[in-house]
Amino acid sequence: MTDQVVTAAVPTAINVLTALKTFFANLGTDPAVMPAKLPGAAGVLLGTVELAVAGLVPAEVGAVQADINSRIDATIAKLQASKPA
């Protein structure tokens, strides 16, 4: 696809990476308490990722639709330019 599709995915990728960073911060560094913190940290991570992915779909669909429309418009312009007078 085009750069539009990649550009539409960038905010979601940033949100997911930030959520992953938060997940590890929520676990902490003490191995003795990590098992107790895991369910809460995992819940925050999964919730954040679910929200991020839910926002990705409309952005991707919009980017793909814009790409399709621009390609169709370019094809129409070429055909109109090539038709005999």
N, C-alpha and C positions, 0 to 999 in steps of 0.2 A: 504494500500500500504506500501511502505517501507520508510526508512529514506531518501532515495534519493529524493522521491517526496516532502517530507517535507522540505528538504534542498533546493530544487529548488524554493520553495515558500518563503523562508525566506527573500531574498532581496526585493521581492515585498511587503511583509508585512511591512518591515522597511520603504520602500518608502511611502507607504500609511499612516502609522502612522506619519511619518515626515510631510507629506502633511496636515494631520489633525491638527497637531500642528501649522503649518504655517497658516492654515485657521483661527484658533482662534487668532493668533498673528496679522494677517491682520485686523481682526475685531476691535481690540483694546479693551480698557476698558471703553470708554465713550459711554454710552447707547444712547446719543443724536445723535451720528454720525454713529452708527452701521448700521442703515438702508441704509445709503448712501454707506457704504463700502461693504455691503453684496454682491451685484452683482459681484464686482471685486474679492472679496475673494472667492466666490463660483466658479467663472470661473477658477481661479488658482487651486483650489482644484480638480475640475472635470477634468481639463486638465492633471494634474499630475497623478490622479488615472487612467485615460484612458491610458496614456503612460505606467504606471506601469503594468497594467493588460495585455496590448498588449505584453509586454515582458515576462509575466508569461506563456503564452500558449506554446511558443516554449520550454521553460525550463521544463515545466511539461511533455510535449510530449517526450522530450529527456530522462527525468528521467524514465518515464514509459517504454519507449522502452528499455532502459538499463536494467531495472528490468525484463522485459519479456525475453530479450536475456539471462540474467544470469540464470534465472529459466529453460529455455529450454536447455542451455548448461549443467546445473547440471543434468537434467533428462537424457540427452544423455550420459553423463559420467556414471551415475548409470546403464543405460541399457548396455553400453559397458562393464562395469565391471562385470555384471551378466551373460553375454552370455557365453555359454559353449565353451571350447577351441577346 
